[in-house]
Each structure stands twice: as structure tokens, then as C-alpha cells.
Amino acid sequence: VFARITDTGPGISSENVNKIFTPFFTTKTEKGGTGLGLSIARKIISNYNGDIHVSTEKGKGATFKIILPI
């Protein structure tokens, strides 16, 4: 089973895409971001033997695919 979530935002820069699942990594410090959301999501998905992948293009949004076993 999988779910695909897509947005039409600015996308994730190539220098940040490998860091987004790291606890406390954020690009939104001025807005109060803590950088825990994606790391917690990955941990929960992993606990169910699943995986999460991201594909993104700068200026064209991002897509997250969550895969869970049946």
C-alpha cells in the first residue's frame, strides 16, 4: 500500500534534500520551525516496516511517497 502526497510549493533545494529527514534540520528557524516533523514521520513509518521517499524539483514542489506493507 502506498500514499503519495504532492504540493506545488517552491520545492526542496538539492543541497537540502539529503538532510530533510535529519532530526532538528530546518530552513524555517525565523518562523519557529523545529525540524522534527519529517524525522518523526520517518520513524513512525519505519516502525511499521515501511519507507518514505521524496522527489522534488526546485520551483515545482515536492512529492512524498509513503510505502507500507500489507
LINKA-V183829 format. One record per pair of residues at least 6 apart in sequence whose C-alpha atoms are under 6 Angstrom apart, sorted by the first residue. I is the first residue (numbers start at 1). J is the second residue. If there is no record, write none. Layout:
i:I j:J
i:I j:J
//
This chain:
i:1 j:67
i:1 j:68
i:2 j:66
i:2 j:67
i:3 j:65
i:3 j:66
i:4 j:64
i:4 j:65
i:5 j:63
i:5 j:64
i:6 j:62
i:6 j:63
i:7 j:61
i:7 j:62
i:8 j:60
i:8 j:61
i:9 j:61
i:10 j:58
i:10 j:59
i:10 j:60
i:10 j:61
i:11 j:56
i:11 j:57
i:11 j:58
i:11 j:59
i:11 j:60
i:11 j:61
i:11 j:62
i:12 j:58
i:13 j:58
i:21 j:38
i:21 j:39
i:22 j:39
i:23 j:36
i:23 j:39
i:24 j:34
i:24 j:35
i:24 j:36
i:25 j:35
i:26 j:35
i:50 j:67
i:50 j:68
i:51 j:66
i:51 j:67
i:52 j:65
i:52 j:66
i:53 j:64
i:53 j:65
i:54 j:63
i:54 j:64
i:55 j:62
i:55 j:63
i:56 j:62
//
